[in-house]
Amino acid sequence: MHVPFYRHDLGGQDADRIAAVLDTPFLTTGEVGRTVERQLADYFGIPHALLVNSCTNGAIAVLLALDIGRGDEVIVPAMTFIASANVVELVGAKPVFVDVDPATLLMQPEAVARALTAKTRAVMPVHLYGQMCDVQAIRDALGNRHDIAIIEDAAHAFEAMLNGDRPGAHSDAAIFSFYATKNVTCGEGGAVVTRHVELADKLRQTRLHGMSAGAVDRFRQGSYQHWDMIRLGTKANLPDLLAALLGPQIDTIDERLPTREAKAGRYEAALAGTAIRMPARVQSAAHARHLFPVHVPPAARDSALTVLANAKIGATVNYRSVPTLTYYRNAYGYEAADFPISYAWGEGTFSLPLFPRMSEDEQEYVIDVLHRDILPLATRAAR
Ligand SMILES: *Cc1c(COP(=O)(O)O)cnc(C)c1O
């Protein structure tokens, strides 16, 4: 049997939606995207939503809109996808890494408080694997530093909630990814939601070169509308061709979450009490179940990946600790011991296939391989 890491749900009706955009004059950002933006604002209960062409570019647009750059520091977790830190580096600011909670792998308010300096301009909590960091507690940890923005990396957390709140409720901006393997996808894409109208206005510029009006608006009134450039922007707008895939997924996303939850629960039941560890559940949280990462003693991890590859089971590593990847090690001189929890998790983790259309047979096959071939490796390495 072959079990892919991920299989998307898009099909014939989605092709029809793209074909409908081909019949309109503007293939790029226009009415289709605007409709999806209203849908997103409704879903998250946040007044402003802007589609972007990736979470990465959306984060760059947010940092540019907040005038964060050279000489500034942004606090990011050491355990995350590289993009969370790269965006800070790309605008010329310094990512200041903090280690994560040993049980949940999430950014902790106390660690943020310890990392604050006079140069701190933003904090980027990452809702890793689909569980939300406590953004309100991180806000409290900032004390009277009202000059510090909170930017949530919600790439894993579309359906997530904490204490009944969705991403964006307590931050300046929350950024989502619609990359090929994410819970909502259009191949490449993303969105930013924000409570602040001024930030939304600036973002509309920073996601489009810094221009004061998009192409659709420039031609809207029949006569040409001049645009100006007030601030530096990037190219982060999402074309309607891709936005057309999002509407139906957003409408039905909450119907698919119980399926993800059931599959994650099946893995948890099969692995409970074994040498294969899993992240702890956060209390009062709705888990978006984006990824299903597990952890084995580091000496067994790469053999486990080989076993999975030979068994034709798709697996990935989410993630190795970011500060000790070669680029960041060379740039800032970090060592494994600087972020021990993140490092230890990163050396032993791998993620199992998890997607709504994974069949029971496929999942039972994965569990059989884990029990038969990987648990003995993990148990031996743990001795
Ligand atoms: C996927 C991902 C991103 C980047 O998203 P893109 O849309 O591919 O730019 C950022 N952060 C995390 C945690 C991710 O998993």
The ligand as a Tripos MOL2 file, in Angstrom:
@<TRIPOS>MOLECULE
LIG
   15    15     1     0     0
SMALL
NO_CHARGES

@<TRIPOS>ATOM
      1 C1          3.4940   26.7700    5.7030 C.3       1 LIG1
      2 C2          4.0040   27.6850    6.7920 C.ar      1 LIG1
      3 C3          4.3870   29.0020    6.5600 C.ar      1 LIG1
      4 C4          4.5630   29.5380    5.1800 C.3       1 LIG1
      5 O1          3.4130   29.5210    4.4420 O.3       1 LIG1
      6 P1          3.5090   29.8450    2.8760 P.3       1 LIG1
      7 O2          2.0800   30.1180    2.5330 O.co2     1 LIG1
      8 O3          4.0600   28.6370    2.2080 O.co2     1 LIG1
      9 O4          4.3600   31.0420    2.7310 O.co2     1 LIG1
     10 C5          4.7130   29.8040    7.6210 C.ar      1 LIG1
     11 N1          4.6970   29.3440    8.8800 N.ar      1 LIG1
     12 C6          4.3630   28.0770    9.1620 C.ar      1 LIG1
     13 C7          4.3540   27.6280   10.5760 C.3       1 LIG1
     14 C8          4.0370   27.2020    8.1220 C.ar      1 LIG1
     15 O5          3.7610   25.9160    8.3790 O.3       1 LIG1
@<TRIPOS>BOND
     1     1     2 1
     2     2     3 ar
     3     2    14 ar
     4     3     4 1
     5     3    10 ar
     6     4     5 1
     7     5     6 1
     8     6     7 2
     9     6     8 1
    10     6     9 1
    11    10    11 ar
    12    11    12 ar
    13    12    13 1
    14    12    14 ar
    15    14    15 1
@<TRIPOS>SUBSTRUCTURE
     1 LIG1         1 GROUP 0 **** ****
